[in-house]
Amino acid sequence: QFSYWSAMVESLYFIFAAVTTGMAIFNKGKYSDDVTPWFANAAMHLYGLALIMSSYISIGFWAAVYDGSYTPTFITMLIHGGSMLLAFLDFALCRQPVILKNIWAVELMFVVFFTFSAIWSAAGWRNQDGEQYLYAYLDWRNYPAWSAGVVAGALLLVVPGAWLCLSVLCDLRDSTCCCWGKTQDSDNDAVDV
């Protein structure tokens, strides 16, 4: 399911972010300022992906999947809420930019998942409830037009809209100069310290 994909992506992001941070601290001068190391690039691309996917999973689960007929388990709440909180805590503290050209990674992940869900339905595989779809809103066998609309809406509206929101939040975060390692100089310009 997409929630497990999201958890995997977020875990990979935090691993690469930790490696990047460790390399920056312990290997000063080893890497040129002109060339970004591959692990830092990986962290940068996974960053936006983790933010969007964890938000999509959390909001989508509570809005479209959970019907209130059972008490969610701890792991369900952790994956469908805790991961988003962790991603946004990192967003608030790390000062990493949200770069528009990296939106392709998010779009690609959604295309791969939606393609996987269509193959799942076409193959007749069953989810944990015995249904031939991964999620009811992606029932390609019985509602192909609806499923295609969900895909189009996600790719054309949800992902770009979420990216725009993240960009605005990133600009607001970076302009506050409160706890992100910036001070004001005499000309009121933000200066990294």
N, C-alpha and C positions, 0 to 999 in steps of 0.2 A: 504494500500500500504506500501511497505517497507520503504518509506521515513517517514511515521508516526511511524513505529516501531523504526526507528533510532532515531527520535526526543524523543520518550518515553525513550529509553535506555540512551540517553545522559542526559535527565532531571533527571533520576534516579541516574546516575553517579554523577551529580553535587550535588544532595541532599545528597547522602551518603558521598561524599567528604567534604561537608560543615559540616555534623554531625561529621565525623572523625576529622576534623580540630578543631571544637568547643570542642569536648571531649578531644582532646590533650591539648588544651589551658586551659580549665576550670577544668579538672579533673586529674591534674598531680598526679601521684602516685597511682591512683585508679586501673590502669591496669598493670599487670606484663609485663615485657619486653619479657618474654618467650611465652606469649599467645597473639595472635592477636585477637582483638575483632571482632565479627561477622560483624559489620557495616564497619569496615576497610577492611575486606576480601571482602565484597560486593563491596566496592568502587574499590578495586584493580582489581577484575574480570570485572567490568563494564568499567574500564578505557580503556583497550585495545579494548574492544567491541565498545565503543563510538568512539574511534579514527578510527578504521577500517570501521565501518558502516557509519559514517558521510563522510568519504573519498569516499567510494564505492557509496553512494547515490549522492554526489556532482559530482564526475567525471562521474559516469554512467548516470546521468540525462543530463548533458550538452553534453556528447559524444554520447549517444545512444537514448535518449528519446526526448529531445527538438529539434524541427525541424526548429525553427525560424519563424514559421507561425503566431505567436502571441507574444504580449509583456508579459513577465512573471510578475506576481503580486509580491508585496512585500513579501508575505508569501512564495511564490515559491522560491524567491531568498534567503530568510532567511533560509529555510529548505535545499535548494540545494546549499549552499555555505557558508552562515553565520554560520551554525552549524559546518562545518568543520573548519572554521577560529577560532571559539570559542574553539573547541576541541584542535587545535594545539597551540593556545595561552596558554591554560591550560598546555599542554604538555611542552611548552617552559619554563613555570614558576614554575611548581610544583615539579620537580625532582623525580617523581614517576617512578619506573623502569617498563620496558616492560619485563615480565617474560614469557619465552617460554612455560612453562607448562600451562599457562592460555589461550593458543590458542584454547583449547577445547571449551571455551565459545563462541568464534567467529564462529568456525566451526558448533557448535550446533545451533546457531541462524540462520545461513545460511541454514542448513538442514531443520530446522522448517519452515523457510520462503519458501524455494523451494517446500517442501511438501505441504504447504498451497496453493501455486500457482497451483500445479498439481491438488489438490482437487477442487480448484476454477474452473479450466477449465473443469474437469470431471463432476462437478455438473451443468455446464452450466450457472453459475452466470456471470453477466456482469459488466464491469468496467463503469466508468463515461461516456465513449464514446459509450457504448452499445456493446463493443467487449467482447468475451468470454475468455478473458485473463486479467491478471493484467498488464503485460507489453508485448509489441509486441515480444520482444526477448525471452519471456517465453510462447509462444503459443503452449501449450501441445497438443491441439486438431489437429491442422494443421501441426505442425512441431515438433513432439515428439523427433526425433533424434537430431535436432538442440537444443531444450530445454535441453535435457540430456547433450549435449556437453557444453552448457553454465553452467549448474550445475557442471559438472566435472571440467571445467576450473576454475570456482570460488573456488571450494573446494580444488583442487589440485595445482592450480597455483596462483590465485589472493590472496587468504587469506594468504597462507604461504609467498608469495612474499611481500605482504604488511607488514606482521609481521617482516620479515627480514629487510625491509627498516626502520620500526619503531625501531627495535633493534639497527641498525647502527646509526640512528638519536639520539637515547637515549644515546648511547656511546659517540657520538660527543658532545651532549648537556652537559653530565656530565664531560667531559674532558676539557671543556673550562674554568671552574673556574671563569667566569666573574661576573655573578650576581645571582648565585644560593646559596648564603650563604656559600661559601667555601673560604678559604684563603690558602696561601702557607706557610708551616712552613720552618724551616731552611734546611730540607732535601729534599725540593721540593715535598713533598707529600701533596696531598689535605687533608685538615682537616675540618670537619664540625664545624661550629661556632654556 
